[in-house]
Amino acid sequence: MNSRSLMEVEELKTYFPVRGGIWLRSIATCKAVDGVSFQLMPGERWACRRIGLRQSTLGKSIVRLLTPPRGQIRLKASIWLP
C-alpha cells in the first residue's frame, strides 16, 4: 500500500449467478464488477461515470455489504482514528 493513499482497491470482481429453468439452477454468471483497480489519495474525489447498477455494486462491495469473490480492498486505519 502506498504510504499516502487512503484506500486501494485491486482487481475487485463481484459476480452474481443467473438462475433459470424449472429448478432455478445457476445457468450463467453476471459480471457486475470485473477487475476494478484504483487508489484514493488525500484530497481526491472518486466517481463512477457510467450509468447503471455497477456503481452501487462497487460501493457495496467496498463497504462489505456484498462479499466480493475476488480482489483486495485496503483502507488506511488512521483515517478513522484521531
C-alpha positions as CSV (number, residue, x, y, z in Angstrom):
1,M,0.0,0.0,0.0
2,N,1.3,3.4,-0.9
3,S,2.1,5.4,2.3
4,R,0.0,8.3,1.2
5,S,-3.1,6.6,-0.2
6,L,-6.3,6.4,1.9
7,M,-7.8,3.5,0.1
8,E,-6.6,1.0,-2.5
9,V,-8.8,-1.4,-4.5
10,E,-7.1,-4.1,-6.6
11,E,-8.7,-6.3,-9.2
12,L,-12.1,-6.3,-7.4
13,K,-14.6,-8.7,-9.0
14,T,-18.2,-9.2,-8.0
15,Y,-20.3,-11.8,-9.9
16,F,-23.9,-12.9,-9.5
17,P,-25.4,-16.1,-10.6
18,V,-28.2,-16.1,-13.2
19,R,-30.8,-18.7,-12.4
20,G,-33.3,-20.3,-14.7
21,G,-35.1,-23.5,-15.6
22,I,-37.5,-25.5,-13.5
23,W,-35.2,-26.0,-10.6
24,L,-33.7,-22.4,-10.7
25,R,-30.2,-23.7,-11.2
26,S,-27.3,-21.4,-12.0
27,I,-27.2,-21.2,-15.8
28,A,-24.8,-18.2,-16.3
29,T,-22.9,-15.6,-14.4
30,C,-23.5,-11.8,-14.5
31,K,-20.1,-10.0,-14.1
32,A,-21.3,-6.8,-12.3
33,V,-17.8,-5.6,-11.3
34,D,-14.9,-7.2,-13.2
35,G,-11.3,-6.2,-12.4
36,V,-11.7,-2.7,-11.0
37,S,-8.5,-1.2,-9.5
38,F,-7.9,2.3,-8.1
39,Q,-6.2,4.4,-5.4
40,L,-7.7,7.2,-3.4
41,M,-5.2,9.8,-2.3
42,P,-5.8,12.6,0.3
43,G,-7.9,15.4,-1.1
44,E,-9.1,13.4,-4.1
45,R,-12.6,12.6,-5.0
46,W,-13.7,9.4,-6.8
47,A,-16.7,8.9,-9.0
48,C,-18.1,6.4,-11.5
49,R,-19.2,8.0,-14.7
50,R,-21.1,5.2,-16.3
51,I,-24.9,4.9,-15.9
52,G,-26.2,1.6,-14.5
53,L,-26.1,-0.5,-11.4
54,R,-22.4,-1.1,-11.3
55,Q,-21.6,1.9,-9.2
56,S,-23.8,0.8,-6.3
57,T,-22.5,-2.8,-6.6
58,L,-18.9,-1.4,-6.5
59,G,-19.7,0.8,-3.4
60,K,-21.5,-2.1,-1.6
61,S,-18.5,-4.4,-2.3
62,I,-16.1,-1.8,-0.9
63,V,-18.0,-1.3,2.4
64,R,-18.6,-5.1,2.5
65,L,-22.4,-5.1,2.1
66,L,-21.7,-7.6,-0.6
67,T,-18.9,-10.1,-0.3
68,P,-16.6,-9.8,-3.3
69,P,-15.4,-13.1,-4.5
70,R,-12.0,-11.8,-5.6
71,G,-9.8,-8.8,-5.1
72,Q,-8.3,-6.7,-2.3
73,I,-9.6,-3.6,-0.5
74,R,-7.1,-1.8,1.8
75,L,-8.0,1.1,4.0
76,K,-5.6,3.3,5.9
77,A,-6.6,2.8,9.6
78,S,-5.5,6.3,10.7
79,I,-8.3,8.0,8.6
80,W,-10.9,6.6,11.1
81,L,-8.9,7.4,14.2
82,P,-7.9,10.8,15.5
